[in-house]
Amino acid sequence: MASAAGQQERSRVLVIGGTGYIGRFIVAASAREGHPTSVLVRDPAPADPAKAAVLQALRNTGITLVKGDLYNHGSLVAAIKSADVVISAVGYAQLPDQTHIISALKEAGNVKRFLPSEYGNDVDHVHAVEPAKSIYAAKARIRRAVEAEGIPYTYVSSNFFAGRFLSSLGQVGVTGLPKDKVLILGDGNVEAIFAAEEDVGTYTIKAIDDPRTLNKILYLRPPSNILSHNELVSLWEKKTGKTFERVCIPEDEVLKKIQDSPVPLNIKMSISHSVWVKGDHTNFKIDPSFGVEATELYPDVKYTTVDEYLNKFLGAPRSY
């Protein structure tokens, strides 16, 4: 266990987007690991009871709420000056606006690590079609801006969130688990990588004070969680004792579906095309010049396997 002195030396963490989908897990991990943790909020006392409850829950776990706005430079600089590490977890609509964070980081001048909003495919190794292509390009532009300003960084590439993709057994545009058939993009033999959201939070926080992750991409590639769609279906079949019809959708048909689908289905489908058809999670090696792998760096972390994650769905209602 860390000593009291060791606890005091832990970096002060500011999370921007800390009440969002993945931000909540990062904030929880930061507090759990003993970091003085703050979350940037526009309104610390919102009228909306649901929002107020979320903020109160953060306070109850020792999180500090810092009033500020991504679009208010002065408030952003002030918030950043109280932190050693800044983590962005803003949603895709705000990805380009992280330039405001970069400007504030430069002015504040005190932050020893910045983690921009990533948590998916490595945007420098993608073969995506629109609309995912533009989303990845926005993330890549933020990377280049961070590097151009000489801001110390870590990029986190966590691949598929287990909660979003395993709940439908990797299918797109389908709610819930399969009843009789599974929709597979491509031939089902391309591998994807899954990570439980809690583990994404844990590995992200582990990396912030680690010199091995400085100016590197932290990849989450848990060995037990690298599966093809066919392997994922087979694993579920084994757990349920059922056999599902596998409906493989060829790439030309996938591309047409992407073009014909509304937002946000077209985004989800184009991301899945990048992974399940183009293999963008696994079609490159991690070179030490640009990246490190989380489970190798932190073997003490017991991550949730896909096998374990699927167990929580046993007995759950299935889609029709």
QUILIN-V566356 format. One record per pair of residues at least 24 apart in sequence whose ideal C-beta (glycine too) atoms are under 10 Angstrom apart, sorted by the first residue. I is the first residue (numbers start at 1). J is the second residue. Records with the same first field share a line. If there is no record, write none. Layout:
# QUILIN-V566356
I: J  J
This chain:
# QUILIN-V566356
1: 34
2: 33  34
6: 34
7: 33  34  35  36
8: 34  36
9: 34  209
10: 34  35  36  37  84  85  205  208  209
11: 35  36  37  83  84  85  111  112  113  205  208  209
12: 36  37  38  64  82  83  84  85  86  111
13: 37  38  39  63  83  84  85  86  87  113  115  205  208  209
14: 38  39  40  64  66  68  76  79  80  81  82  83  84  85  86  87  88  111
15: 39  40  58  63  66  83  85  86  87  88  89  115  204
16: 40  41  66  68  69  70  76  79  80  86  87  88  89  90  94  98  100  101  104  116  117
17: 70  87  88  89  90  91  94  98  117
18: 54  58  63  65  66  87  88  89  90
19: 51  54  55  57  58  65  89
20: 89  90  91  94  117
21: 89  91  119  161  163  164  197
22: 89  91  117  118  119  120  156  158  161  163  164  197  200  201  204
23: 87  88  89  90  91  117  119  201
24: 54  57  58  89  197  201
25: 89  119  161  163  196  197  198  199  200  201  202  204  205
26: 87  88  89  115  119  156  197  200  201  202  203  204  205  208
27: 58  61  63  87  89  201  205
28: 58  61  63  197  198  201  202  205
29: 197  198  199  200  201  202  203  204  205  206
30: 63  85  87  201  202  204  205  208
31: 58  61  62  63  205
32: 61  198  201  202  205
33: 201  202  205  206  208  209
34: 62  205
35: 83  84  85  205  208  209
36: 62  63  64  82  83  84
37: 61  62  63  64  83  85  87  205
38: 63  64  65  66  68  79  82  83
39: 63  64  65  66  68  79  89
40: 65  66  67  68  69  70  75  76  79  80  83  86  88  90  101
41: 65  66  67  68  69  79
42: 67  68  69  70  71  72  75
43: 67  69
44: 68
68: 104
69: 100
70: 94  97  98  100  101  104
71: 97  100
72: 100  104
73: 100  103  104  107
74: 104  107
75: 104
76: 100  101  103  104  105  107  108
77: 103  104  105  106  107  108  109
78: 104  108
79: 104  108
80: 104  105  106  107  108  109  110  111  114
81: 107  108  109  110  111
82: 108  110
83: 108  110  111  112  113
84: 110  111  112  113  208  209
85: 111  112  113  114  115  152  154  205  207  208  209
86: 111  112  113  114  115  116  151  208
87: 113  114  115  116  117  154  156  204  205  208
88: 114  115  116  117  118  142
89: 115  116  117  118  119  156  201  204
90: 116  117
91: 117
92: 117  120  131  132  134  135  136  138  139  264  267
93: 135  138
94: 138
95: 134  135  136  137  138  139  141  142
96: 134  135  137  138  139  141  142
97: 138  142
98: 138  139  141  142  145  146
99: 141  142  145  146
101: 142  145  146  151
102: 142  145  146  148  149  151
103: 145  149
105: 146  149  151  152  153
106: 149  150  151
111: 151  152
112: 151  152  208  209  214
113: 151  152  153  154  207  208  209  210  213  214  215
114: 146  149  151  152  153  154  155  208
115: 146  153  154  155  156  204  205  207  208  213  218
116: 142  143  145  146  151  153  154  155  156
117: 142  155  156
118: 142  143  154  155  156  157  158  204  217  218
119: 155  156  157  158  159  161  195  197  200  201  204  220
120: 156  157  158  159  160  161  271  274  275  280  281
121: 157  158  159  160  193  271  274  275  278  280  281
122: 155  156  157  158  159  217  219  280  281  284  286  290  291
123: 155  157  217  280
124: 155  157  217  284  290  291
125: 157  217  280  281  283  284  285  286  290  291
126: 271  274  275  278  280  281  283  284
127: 273  274  277  278  279  280  283
128: 270  271  273  274  275  278  280
129: 254  255  258  259  266  269  270  273  274  277  278
130: 258  259  266  267  270
131: 258  261  263  264  266  267  268  269  270  271
132: 258  266  267  268  269  270  271  272  273  274  275  280
133: 270  274
134: 267  270
135: 267  270  271
136: 270  271  274  280
143: 217
146: 215
147: 215
150: 215
151: 215
152: 214  215
153: 213  214  215  216  217
154: 204  207  208  210  212  213  214  215  216  217  218  292
155: 207  213  215  216  217  218  219  290  291
156: 200  203  204  207  213  217  218  219  220  294
157: 193  195  217  218  219  220  221  281  286  291  293  294
158: 193  194  195  196  197  199  200  201  203  204  218  219  220  221  222  294
159: 192  193  194  195  200  219  220  221  222  225  226  275  280  281  282
160: 192  193  194  195  220  225  271  272  275  276  281  306
161: 194  195  196  197  200
162: 194  195  196  197  198  199  200  225  304  305  306  308  309  310
163: 194  195  196  197  198  200  309
164: 194  197  268
165: 192  194  232  268  271  272  275  306
166: 194  196  225  232  236  306  309  310  312  313
167: 309  310  312  313  316
168: 319
169: 229  232  233  235  236  244  310  313  318  319
170: 194  227  228  229  232  233  236  272  275  276  306
171: 229  233  247  272  319
172: 249  254  257  258  261  265  266  268  269  270  271  272  273  276
173: 257  261  265  266  268  269  272
174: 319
175: 319  320
176: 313  316  317  318  319  320
177: 236  240  244  310  313  314  316  317  318  319
178: 233  236  237  240  242  244  245  246  247  318  319  320
179: 242  244  317  318  319  320
180: 242  243  244  245  318  319  320
181: 244  245  246  247
182: 229  230  232  233  236  237  244  245  246  247  248
183: 229  245  246  247  248  249
184: 228  229  230  232  233  246  247  248  249  276
185: 229  248  249  250  251  253  254  257  269  272  273  274  275  276  277
186: 228  229  248  249  250  251  254  272  273  275  276  277  278  279
187: 228  229  230  246  248  249  250  251  276  277
188: 228  229  230  231  232  233  234  246  247  248  249  276
189: 228  229  230  231  248  276  279
190: 228  229  230  275  276  277  278  279  280  281  282  283
191: 226  227  228  229  230  231  232  275  276  279  281  282  283
192: 225  226  227  228  229  231  232  272  275  276  279  280  281  282  306
193: 219  220  221  222  223  225  226  227  275  281  282  306
194: 220  222  224  225  226  227  232  281  304  305  306  309
195: 220  221  222  225  294  295  303  304  306  309
196: 220  222  225  303  304  305  306  308  309
197: 304
198: 303  304
199: 225  294  295  301  302  303  304
200: 294  303
202: 294  298  301  302  303
203: 293  294  295  297  298  301  303
204: 294
206: 294  297  298  300  301
207: 292  294  297  298
210: 292  297  298
212: 288  292  296  297
213: 291  292  294  297
214: 292
215: 290
216: 286  288  289  290  291  292
217: 286  287  290  291  292  293
218: 286  291  292  293  294  297  298
219: 281  286  290  291  292  293  294  295  296  297
220: 293  294  295  303
221: 281  282  286  291  293  294  295  296
222: 293  294  295  301  303  304  305  306
223: 293  295  296  303  305
224: 295  303  304  305  306  307  308
225: 295  303  304  305  306  307  308  309
226: 281  282  306
227: 306  307
228: 276  279  282
229: 272  275  276
231: 306
232: 306  310
235: 306  307  310
236: 306  310  313  314
238: 307  310
239: 307  310  311  313  314
240: 310  313  314  315  318
242: 318
249: 273  276  277
250: 277
251: 276  277  278
